[in-house]
Amino acid sequence: MTKPVIGFIGLGLMGGNMVENLQKKGFQMVVMDLNKDAVQTVLDRGNATEAASPKELAAASDIIMLCLTTSEVVEKIVYGEDGILAGIKEGAVLIDFGTSIPASTRKIGADLAAKGAGMVDAPLGRTPAHAKDGLLNIMAAGDKATFDKVKPVLDLQGENVFYLGALGAGHVTKLINNFMGMTTVCTMSQAFAVAERAGVDRQQLYDIMSTGPSNSPFMGFCKNYAVDGVSDLGFSINNANKDLGYFLKMAEDIGTRAEIAEGTSSNLQAAVEAGLGEGNVPEIYDYFVKLGA
């Protein structure tokens, strides 16, 4: 069976490693990125071309994959004058691997369906290192027939590929997951900050908390920074702040309020305004430890 031609836009750490994995699996790639060094790295491996526009990339591809930063960027790539919607072929499938607003995803999916194309939202878990080896967690959603069409390719990229139902459910799940994770990091970071201000040994606090039900990998990341000064959770405060904003927008869209998320979002935004946005999320400890009454 002939392998589909894959178009890929977004060659950052995650996207670049995903493309490398697909190239190792023998797929012909058509790529785009603002970083021309990243594009050249892909071209140097062979069996790949660079597209001049999203429209050109879509016209040349059976499956189009996006690994981009925001819903706004995705919409620009899809709806621009030379965007994906203008070039996508009937029967082709667009896969959005980013963390996007579910309502935006559903709108894009409907507009693609009007042109005879499909869409799957498939946000990712795990790290760029897992991407290189095809060991990601993939939270996929969309029309079942469309999902089944691209599942063989997703299986080469993910160790665990979850099918979550109707289009948008993947992004809903990812936003819930990130809300939980980032709220946990903020809570634990503030716990260490209060301990420091109260004169309680932070290592002893960790030793006590980690023997109980509050223990988690996130506690380990927070301890690594607050106690040991090691920042090793590779997710920035800026990205966490963006995702919490998306979570709150999603809650508004479905007619509810997420008051705990409002608190997390407020703290992340304050940390960004304090100049900490580029740091990893556990570095929000530095914001909490300096808070006055």
C-alpha positions as CSV (number, residue, x, y, z in Angstrom):
1,M,0.0,0.0,0.0
2,T,1.4,3.4,-0.9
3,K,2.2,5.6,2.0
4,P,0.4,8.9,2.2
5,V,2.3,12.1,1.5
6,I,2.4,14.1,4.8
7,G,2.5,17.9,5.0
8,F,3.8,19.2,8.3
9,I,3.7,22.8,9.6
10,G,5.6,23.7,12.8
11,L,9.1,22.3,13.2
12,G,9.8,23.3,16.8
13,L,11.3,20.8,19.3
14,M,8.2,18.6,19.3
15,G,7.2,19.0,15.6
16,G,10.8,18.6,14.4
17,N,11.2,15.4,16.2
18,M,7.9,14.1,15.0
19,V,9.0,14.8,11.4
20,E,12.3,13.0,12.0
21,N,10.4,10.0,13.3
22,L,8.1,10.0,10.2
23,Q,11.1,10.3,7.9
24,K,12.7,7.3,9.5
25,K,9.5,5.4,8.8
26,G,9.8,6.2,5.1
27,F,7.2,8.9,4.6
28,Q,7.5,11.6,2.0
29,M,7.2,15.0,3.7
30,V,6.2,18.5,2.6
31,V,7.1,21.0,5.3
32,M,6.9,24.6,6.4
33,D,8.4,26.7,9.2
34,L,9.6,30.2,9.8
35,N,12.9,28.7,11.0
36,K,14.7,27.9,7.8
37,D,17.4,26.0,9.7
38,A,14.8,23.6,10.9
39,V,13.4,23.2,7.4
40,Q,16.9,22.6,6.0
41,T,17.5,19.9,8.6
42,V,14.4,18.1,7.3
43,L,15.4,18.5,3.7
44,D,18.9,17.2,4.3
45,R,17.4,13.9,5.4
46,G,15.9,13.4,2.0
47,N,12.5,12.6,0.6
48,A,11.2,16.0,1.7
49,T,10.3,19.3,0.0
50,E,9.6,22.8,1.4
51,A,6.2,24.4,0.5
52,A,6.0,28.1,-0.2
53,S,2.5,28.5,1.4
54,P,0.0,26.5,3.5
55,K,-2.2,26.3,0.3
56,E,0.7,24.7,-1.7
57,L,1.5,22.3,1.2
58,A,-2.2,21.2,1.5
59,A,-2.5,20.7,-2.3
60,A,0.5,18.4,-2.2
61,S,-0.5,16.3,0.9
62,D,-2.8,13.5,1.8
63,I,-2.5,14.2,5.5
64,I,-1.7,17.7,6.9
65,M,-0.2,17.9,10.4
66,L,0.0,21.1,12.5
67,C,2.2,21.5,15.6
68,L,1.7,25.2,16.3
69,T,1.6,27.4,19.4
70,T,-2.0,28.9,19.5
71,S,-5.5,28.6,18.1
72,E,-4.9,32.0,16.6
73,V,-1.9,30.8,14.6
74,V,-3.9,27.7,13.5
75,E,-6.8,29.8,12.2
76,K,-4.4,32.1,10.3
77,I,-2.7,29.0,8.7
78,V,-6.1,27.5,7.8
79,Y,-8.1,30.6,6.7
80,G,-5.4,32.9,5.2
81,E,-5.5,33.9,1.6
82,D,-3.0,31.1,0.8
83,G,-4.2,29.0,3.6
84,I,-4.9,25.3,4.0
85,L,-8.6,25.7,3.3
86,A,-7.8,27.1,-0.1
87,G,-5.6,24.2,-1.1
88,I,-6.8,21.1,0.7
89,K,-7.8,18.1,-1.5
90,E,-11.1,16.2,-1.2
91,G,-10.5,13.2,1.1
92,A,-7.4,14.7,2.8
93,V,-7.2,15.0,6.6
94,L,-6.0,17.8,8.8
95,I,-4.5,16.8,12.2
96,D,-4.0,19.5,14.8
97,F,-1.4,18.3,17.4
98,G,-1.4,21.6,19.3
99,T,-3.4,22.7,22.3
100,S,-6.3,24.7,20.8
101,I,-9.7,26.1,21.8
102,P,-12.3,23.4,21.1
103,A,-14.9,25.8,19.6
104,S,-12.2,26.9,17.1
105,T,-11.4,23.3,16.3
106,R,-15.0,22.4,15.6
107,K,-15.5,25.4,13.3
108,I,-12.4,24.5,11.3
109,G,-13.6,20.9,11.0
110,A,-17.0,22.0,9.7
111,D,-15.4,24.3,7.1
112,L,-13.1,21.5,6.0
113,A,-16.0,19.0,5.8
114,A,-17.7,21.5,3.4
115,K,-14.8,20.9,1.0
116,G,-14.9,17.1,1.4
117,A,-11.9,17.0,3.8
118,G,-11.7,15.7,7.4
119,M,-10.1,16.8,10.6
120,V,-8.8,15.1,13.7
121,D,-7.7,17.0,16.9
122,A,-4.9,15.1,18.5
123,P,-3.1,17.0,21.2
124,L,0.0,15.4,22.7
125,G,1.4,14.2,26.0
126,R,5.0,13.4,26.9
127,T,8.1,15.1,25.6
128,P,10.1,15.9,22.4
129,A,12.4,13.0,23.2
130,H,9.3,10.6,23.1
131,A,8.3,12.2,19.8
132,K,11.6,11.2,18.2
133,D,11.0,7.6,19.0
134,G,7.3,7.5,18.2
135,L,6.3,7.1,21.9
136,L,3.9,10.1,22.5
137,N,0.6,10.0,24.2
138,I,-2.0,11.1,21.6
139,M,-5.5,12.2,22.5
140,A,-7.4,12.0,19.2
141,A,-10.9,12.9,18.3
142,G,-13.0,13.4,15.2
143,D,-15.3,11.5,12.9
144,K,-14.6,7.8,13.5
145,A,-14.1,7.1,9.8
146,T,-11.6,10.0,9.6
147,F,-9.8,8.8,12.7
148,D,-9.6,5.3,11.3
149,K,-8.1,6.6,8.1
150,V,-5.1,8.3,9.9
151,K,-4.8,5.9,12.8
152,P,-2.0,3.8,11.2
153,V,0.1,6.9,11.0
154,L,-0.8,8.0,14.5
155,D,0.2,4.6,15.8
156,L,3.7,5.2,14.4
157,Q,3.9,8.5,16.4
158,G,2.3,7.4,19.7
159,E,2.8,4.6,22.1
160,N,-0.7,5.3,23.4
161,V,-3.3,6.6,20.9
162,F,-6.6,7.3,22.6
163,Y,-9.8,7.8,20.6
164,L,-12.1,10.2,22.5
165,G,-15.1,10.7,20.2
166,A,-16.4,13.7,18.4
167,L,-14.1,16.5,17.0
168,G,-12.9,18.8,19.8
169,A,-12.9,16.1,22.5
170,G,-9.1,15.8,22.3
171,H,-8.6,19.5,22.9
172,V,-11.1,19.4,25.7
173,T,-9.3,16.6,27.4
174,K,-5.9,18.2,26.9
175,L,-7.1,21.5,28.5
176,I,-8.6,19.6,31.4
177,N,-5.3,17.7,31.8
178,N,-3.3,20.9,31.7
179,F,-5.6,22.7,34.1
180,M,-5.1,19.9,36.6
181,G,-1.3,19.8,36.1
182,M,-0.7,23.5,36.3
183,T,-3.0,24.0,39.3
184,T,-1.1,21.2,41.0
185,V,2.3,22.9,40.3
186,C,1.0,26.3,41.5
187,T,-0.4,24.8,44.7
188,M,2.8,22.9,45.5
189,S,5.1,25.8,44.6
190,Q,3.1,28.0,47.0
191,A,3.3,25.4,49.7
192,F,7.1,25.5,49.5
193,A,7.0,29.3,49.4
194,V,4.8,29.5,52.6
195,A,7.1,27.0,54.3
196,E,10.1,29.2,53.5
197,R,8.4,32.3,54.8
198,A,7.3,30.4,57.9
199,G,10.8,29.1,58.7
200,V,9.9,25.5,58.0
201,D,12.6,23.4,56.3
202,R,11.4,22.8,52.7
203,Q,13.2,19.4,52.4
204,Q,11.5,18.1,55.5
205,L,8.2,19.4,54.2
206,Y,8.8,17.4,51.0
207,D,9.8,14.3,53.0
208,I,6.5,14.5,54.8
209,M,4.2,15.3,51.9
210,S,5.8,12.8,49.6
211,T,4.9,9.9,51.9
212,G,1.2,10.7,51.6
213,P,-1.5,10.8,48.9
214,S,-0.3,14.2,47.7
215,N,2.8,12.7,46.2
216,S,3.1,12.9,42.5
217,P,5.6,13.5,39.7
218,F,4.6,17.2,39.8
219,M,5.5,17.4,43.5
220,G,8.9,16.1,42.5
221,F,9.4,18.8,39.8
222,C,8.3,21.5,42.3
223,K,10.7,20.1,45.0
224,N,13.5,20.0,42.5
225,Y,13.2,23.8,41.9
226,A,12.0,25.0,45.3
227,V,14.5,22.9,47.3
228,D,17.3,22.0,45.0
229,G,17.2,24.9,42.5
230,V,16.9,22.6,39.5
231,S,14.3,23.6,36.9
232,D,13.6,20.4,34.9
233,L,9.9,20.5,34.0
234,G,10.1,21.6,30.3
235,F,6.9,23.7,30.1
236,S,7.0,27.4,30.4
237,I,4.9,29.7,32.5
238,N,3.9,31.5,29.3
239,N,2.5,28.3,27.8
240,A,0.7,27.4,31.1
241,N,-0.8,30.8,31.2
242,K,-2.0,30.4,27.6
243,D,-3.5,27.0,28.3
244,L,-5.3,28.2,31.4
245,G,-6.8,31.1,29.4
246,Y,-8.0,28.5,26.8
247,F,-9.5,26.4,29.6
248,L,-11.4,29.4,31.0
249,K,-12.7,30.2,27.5
250,M,-13.8,26.6,27.1
251,A,-15.7,26.8,30.4
252,E,-17.4,30.0,29.3
253,D,-18.4,28.4,26.0
254,I,-20.1,25.5,27.7
255,G,-21.9,27.8,30.2
256,T,-20.0,27.3,33.4
257,R,-17.4,28.9,35.6
258,A,-14.1,27.3,36.7
259,E,-13.3,29.3,39.8
260,I,-10.2,27.2,40.8
261,A,-8.9,27.7,37.3
262,E,-9.5,31.5,37.6
263,G,-7.2,31.5,40.6
264,T,-4.5,29.5,38.8
265,S,-4.8,31.7,35.8
266,S,-4.5,34.9,37.9
267,N,-1.3,33.6,39.5
268,L,0.3,32.5,36.2
269,Q,-0.6,35.9,34.7
270,A,1.0,37.7,37.7
271,A,4.1,35.6,37.2
272,V,4.3,36.6,33.5
273,E,3.9,40.2,34.5
274,A,6.7,39.8,37.0
275,G,9.0,38.7,34.1
276,L,9.0,35.0,34.8
277,G,7.1,33.9,31.7
278,E,10.1,32.2,30.0
279,G,10.9,30.1,33.0
280,N,9.5,26.6,33.6
281,V,6.3,26.4,35.6
282,P,7.8,25.4,39.0
283,E,9.8,28.7,38.8
284,I,6.5,30.4,39.9
285,Y,7.9,29.6,43.4
286,D,10.0,32.8,42.9
287,Y,6.8,34.8,42.5
288,F,5.1,33.2,45.5
289,V,8.0,33.5,47.9
290,K,8.2,37.3,47.4
291,L,4.5,37.9,47.8
292,G,3.6,40.5,50.5
293,A,0.5,40.5,52.7
